[in-house]
Amino acid sequence: MRIDTDGRAVTLLTAGLQNPTSVAVRGRTLYVINAAYLTATDPNLILTTIGGPHA
């Protein structure tokens, strides 16, 4: 989620999330650890670029 300057919450990432456990930002890259504890299928690391004209 991103909170914009008006206080509105904007969803940035939903696809593929199964029990995300932590996030980190380095530069313009967002890293999401996706543990899949409940489903026990496909734990992974999701990367996405953040920023741009609407960030």
Secondary structure, 3 states (H helix, E strand, C coil): CEECCCCCEECCCCCCCCCEEEEEEECCEEEEEECCCCCCCCCEEEEEECCCCCC
